[in-house]
Amino acid sequence: MPTRHTRYNRVVSEKTDAPLADLMTTTPELESFHPASFRMHGFESGGGIKPSLAAIFDLQGFTDFCSQSDPHLSVPPFVDDFIKWLFDEVRDLSIERGNDEKVYLYNPMPFFAKFLGDGVLFLWEVDYQGVSDFCSKEGYDPRQEIQGDIGNIVSVLFDVCNNYEIKLKPKLSHSYSRIPQRLRCGVAQGLVCTLGQGADYVGPCINMAARLQKLGGLGMCVLKRGIDLSLSPSERLGKLLIPKKANIRGVGEELVYVVKTQYEALSETDKQNFSDP
């Protein structure tokens, strides 16, 4: 067996033909390298399926922000400021105050969130027992209510992206230079599978949302499959979003909703990535 040269010229064991398990008992460094050390364990439990809406926020220009001089002095506090602001925005935009001064949720809150290095994943459960109970009690159509919730969530997501540019970015420009210029968002509905009793989630809709957040120079894109915004009680969405066909990397042609003003601002070359349905 050829000798492999490494930076660690450290004797692991005199028994070079010993099983790996024996070697691992000889050094703390080897013992410490296992999934639990990185909070990646216990995934065999779970496996439950949830109909969910996945949204991935992505900071456009984050790589350039991280490449500035001494990024360790600016990146951690910026990420901390951004994450706190993002959660505040999602929470505050998801509530309304009634005439009786009580606060009401007009869409469910995310049940899962995860930092992805240059963005954040949120998951909403869109078909849950609370919807069924409410519709049975009030005599409403469950599909109508679910699509209404989805429409409200999409509206919240658009406002979050918009508020990043008009509120957070100007505020943080006094503390940081080369701030990411845009907050993008991709949205898709589908089934997600739980890992480790909610420690993490996987599902095609998460992968799709990741592709959509950087599609064709747009700032926001919503997969149309399973989402009918015409059923949303919000008249705003009908004016804000328009349906298009788009070729998505690794997927092929799909129907999507795009923000009308963002599409109209694209160059003629970028518009060629889309067609009318």
C-alpha positions as CSV (number, residue, x, y, z in Angstrom):
1,M,0.0,0.0,0.0
2,P,1.6,3.4,-1.0
3,T,2.5,5.8,1.7
4,R,0.1,8.8,1.9
5,H,1.8,12.0,3.1
6,T,-0.3,14.3,5.2
7,R,0.3,17.4,7.3
8,Y,-0.3,15.3,10.4
9,N,2.9,13.4,10.9
10,R,1.5,11.8,14.0
11,V,1.6,8.1,15.0
12,V,-1.9,6.8,15.3
13,S,-1.0,3.2,16.2
14,E,1.9,0.9,16.0
15,K,-0.4,-1.8,14.7
16,T,-0.8,-0.6,11.2
17,D,-2.8,-3.6,10.2
18,A,-5.3,-3.2,13.1
19,P,-9.0,-2.8,12.4
20,L,-10.2,0.7,12.3
21,A,-12.3,0.3,15.5
22,D,-9.0,-0.5,17.3
23,L,-7.3,2.5,15.9
24,M,-10.1,4.8,17.0
25,T,-9.6,3.8,20.6
26,T,-6.1,5.0,20.5
27,T,-6.6,8.7,19.8
28,P,-9.1,11.2,21.0
29,E,-9.1,12.9,17.6
30,L,-10.4,9.8,15.9
31,E,-12.9,9.1,18.6
32,S,-14.4,12.5,18.3
33,F,-15.1,12.2,14.6
34,H,-18.6,10.8,14.3
35,P,-22.0,12.2,13.4
36,A,-23.1,13.0,16.9
37,S,-20.1,15.4,17.2
38,F,-21.6,17.5,14.4
39,R,-25.2,17.1,15.6
40,M,-25.9,14.8,12.6
41,H,-27.3,11.6,14.2
42,G,-30.5,9.9,15.1
43,F,-31.9,10.4,11.6
44,E,-33.2,6.8,11.5
45,S,-36.1,7.9,13.6
46,G,-38.9,9.9,12.0
47,G,-39.8,9.3,8.4
48,G,-43.2,11.1,8.7
49,I,-44.5,12.9,5.7
50,K,-45.9,16.5,5.8
51,P,-47.6,18.5,2.9
52,S,-45.5,21.6,3.1
53,L,-44.6,24.9,1.5
54,A,-40.9,25.4,1.2
55,A,-39.3,28.9,0.9
56,I,-35.6,29.5,0.5
57,F,-34.3,33.1,1.1
58,D,-31.0,33.7,-0.5
59,L,-28.7,36.8,-0.1
60,Q,-27.6,37.8,-3.6
61,G,-24.0,39.1,-3.3
62,F,-23.2,37.3,-0.1
63,T,-20.0,35.7,-1.6
64,D,-18.7,39.1,-2.5
65,F,-19.5,40.4,1.0
66,C,-17.6,37.5,2.6
67,S,-14.5,38.1,0.4
68,Q,-13.8,41.6,1.8
69,S,-10.8,42.2,4.0
70,D,-11.0,40.6,7.5
71,P,-14.5,39.1,6.9
72,H,-14.5,37.6,10.5
73,L,-15.1,41.1,11.8
74,S,-18.2,41.8,9.7
75,V,-19.8,38.5,8.5
76,P,-20.9,37.1,11.9
77,P,-22.6,40.3,13.2
78,F,-24.2,40.9,9.8
79,V,-25.6,37.4,9.7
80,D,-26.9,37.8,13.3
81,D,-28.6,41.1,12.4
82,F,-30.1,39.6,9.2
83,I,-31.4,36.4,10.9
84,K,-33.0,38.4,13.8
85,W,-34.6,40.8,11.3
86,L,-35.8,38.0,9.0
87,F,-37.6,36.2,11.8
88,D,-39.2,39.4,13.1
89,E,-40.4,40.2,9.5
90,V,-42.0,36.8,9.0
91,R,-43.7,36.9,12.4
92,D,-44.9,40.5,12.2
93,L,-46.1,40.2,8.6
94,S,-48.1,37.1,9.5
95,I,-50.4,38.8,12.0
96,E,-53.1,41.4,11.8
97,R,-54.9,43.4,14.4
98,G,-58.7,43.2,14.5
99,N,-61.2,45.8,15.4
100,D,-61.2,44.5,18.9
101,E,-57.5,45.1,19.1
102,K,-56.8,41.4,19.3
103,V,-54.0,40.0,17.2
104,Y,-54.9,37.3,14.6
105,L,-52.8,35.0,12.5
106,Y,-53.9,35.0,8.9
107,N,-51.6,32.2,7.9
108,P,-49.7,29.5,9.9
109,M,-46.2,30.2,11.2
110,P,-43.3,28.2,9.8
111,F,-42.7,24.9,11.7
112,F,-39.1,24.6,10.7
113,A,-36.2,27.0,9.8
114,K,-32.6,26.3,8.9
115,F,-29.6,28.5,8.1
116,L,-28.0,27.5,4.8
117,G,-24.8,29.5,4.8
118,D,-26.0,32.3,2.5
119,G,-29.7,32.1,3.2
120,V,-32.5,30.5,5.2
121,L,-35.0,27.7,4.6
122,F,-38.5,28.0,6.0
123,L,-41.2,25.3,6.0
124,W,-44.9,25.8,6.5
125,E,-47.4,23.0,7.0
126,V,-50.2,23.8,4.6
127,D,-52.6,20.9,5.1
128,Y,-53.0,20.3,8.9
129,Q,-55.6,19.3,11.4
130,G,-56.4,22.9,12.3
131,V,-57.6,23.6,8.8
132,S,-59.8,20.5,8.7
133,D,-61.3,21.3,12.1
134,F,-62.0,24.9,11.1
135,C,-63.6,23.9,7.8
136,S,-65.8,21.2,9.4
137,K,-67.0,23.7,12.0
138,E,-67.6,26.6,9.7
139,G,-68.7,24.7,6.6
140,Y,-65.8,26.0,4.4
141,D,-64.1,24.3,1.5
142,P,-60.7,23.0,2.8
143,R,-59.0,23.4,-0.6
144,Q,-60.1,27.1,-0.7
145,E,-58.7,27.7,2.8
146,I,-55.4,25.9,2.1
147,Q,-54.9,27.9,-1.0
148,G,-55.8,31.1,0.9
149,D,-53.1,30.3,3.5
150,I,-50.6,29.7,0.7
151,G,-51.5,33.0,-1.0
152,N,-51.1,34.8,2.3
153,I,-47.7,33.2,2.9
154,V,-46.5,34.1,-0.7
155,S,-47.6,37.7,0.0
156,V,-45.6,37.7,3.2
157,L,-42.5,36.4,1.4
158,F,-42.7,39.1,-1.3
159,D,-43.0,41.8,1.4
160,V,-40.0,40.4,3.3
161,C,-37.8,40.5,0.1
162,N,-39.0,44.0,-0.6
163,N,-38.5,45.2,2.9
164,Y,-34.9,44.0,2.8
165,E,-34.1,46.5,0.1
166,I,-36.1,49.4,1.4
167,K,-35.7,49.0,5.1
168,L,-32.8,46.7,6.3
169,K,-30.2,47.4,3.7
170,P,-30.2,51.2,4.2
171,K,-30.1,50.7,7.9
172,L,-27.2,48.3,7.9
173,S,-25.2,50.3,5.3
174,H,-24.1,52.5,8.2
175,S,-22.4,49.5,9.9
176,Y,-21.2,47.3,6.9
177,S,-19.8,47.8,3.5
178,R,-20.5,45.8,0.3
179,I,-23.8,44.6,1.8
180,P,-25.7,41.9,-0.3
181,Q,-27.8,44.0,-2.7
182,R,-30.9,41.7,-2.8
183,L,-32.8,39.1,-0.9
184,R,-34.2,36.5,-3.3
185,C,-36.9,33.9,-2.6
186,G,-37.9,30.6,-4.2
187,V,-41.2,28.9,-3.2
188,A,-42.5,25.4,-3.9
189,Q,-45.1,23.1,-2.5
190,G,-44.8,19.4,-1.9
191,L,-44.2,16.6,0.6
192,V,-41.3,16.7,3.0
193,C,-39.9,13.8,5.0
194,T,-38.8,14.3,8.6
195,L,-35.4,13.1,9.8
196,G,-34.6,12.5,13.4
197,Q,-38.0,13.5,14.8
198,G,-37.9,17.0,13.2
199,A,-34.1,17.6,13.4
200,D,-34.2,18.1,9.7
201,Y,-36.3,17.7,6.6
202,V,-35.8,16.5,3.0
203,G,-38.1,16.7,0.0
204,P,-38.2,17.6,-3.7
205,C,-40.0,20.9,-3.0
206,I,-36.9,22.1,-1.0
207,N,-34.6,21.3,-3.9
208,M,-37.1,23.1,-6.2
209,A,-37.2,26.2,-4.0
210,A,-33.4,26.4,-4.1
211,R,-33.4,26.4,-7.9
212,L,-36.2,28.9,-8.2
213,Q,-34.6,31.5,-5.9
214,K,-32.0,32.3,-8.6
215,L,-34.0,31.6,-11.7
216,G,-33.4,33.9,-14.7
217,G,-32.4,37.1,-12.8
218,L,-35.7,37.3,-10.9
219,G,-36.0,38.2,-7.2
220,M,-38.9,35.8,-6.5
221,C,-40.3,32.8,-8.2
222,V,-43.1,30.4,-7.1
223,L,-43.7,27.0,-8.5
224,K,-47.3,26.8,-9.8
225,R,-47.8,23.1,-9.3
226,G,-50.2,22.6,-6.4
227,I,-50.6,26.4,-6.0
228,D,-53.6,28.2,-7.4
229,L,-53.3,31.9,-6.4
230,S,-56.7,32.6,-8.1
231,L,-58.3,30.9,-5.1
232,S,-56.6,33.4,-2.7
233,P,-58.9,36.1,-1.3
234,S,-56.1,38.6,-1.8
235,E,-56.7,40.7,-4.9
236,R,-53.1,41.9,-4.5
237,L,-51.6,38.7,-5.7
238,G,-53.5,38.7,-9.0
239,K,-51.9,42.1,-9.8
240,L,-48.5,41.2,-8.4
241,L,-47.8,37.8,-10.0
242,I,-48.2,36.5,-13.5
243,P,-47.8,32.8,-14.8
244,K,-45.0,31.9,-17.0
245,K,-43.3,28.7,-18.4
246,A,-39.6,28.3,-17.5
247,N,-36.9,25.8,-18.1
248,I,-35.5,24.9,-14.6
249,R,-32.0,23.4,-14.3
250,G,-32.1,19.7,-13.7
251,V,-35.9,19.6,-13.9
252,G,-37.1,20.8,-17.3
253,E,-40.1,23.0,-18.2
254,E,-42.4,24.0,-15.4
255,L,-45.2,26.5,-14.8
256,V,-44.2,29.2,-12.4
257,Y,-45.5,32.5,-11.0
258,V,-43.2,35.5,-11.3
259,V,-43.4,39.1,-10.1
260,K,-44.7,41.1,-13.0
261,T,-42.5,44.2,-12.4
262,Q,-39.4,42.0,-12.0
263,Y,-40.1,40.2,-15.2
264,E,-40.7,43.4,-17.1
265,A,-37.4,44.8,-15.8
266,L,-35.4,41.8,-17.3
267,S,-33.3,42.2,-20.3
268,E,-34.6,40.8,-23.6
269,T,-32.0,38.1,-23.3
270,D,-33.2,37.0,-19.8
271,K,-36.8,37.2,-20.9
272,Q,-36.0,34.4,-23.4
273,N,-35.8,32.0,-20.5
274,F,-39.5,32.4,-20.1
275,S,-42.6,31.9,-22.3
276,D,-46.4,32.4,-21.9
277,P,-48.2,29.3,-20.7
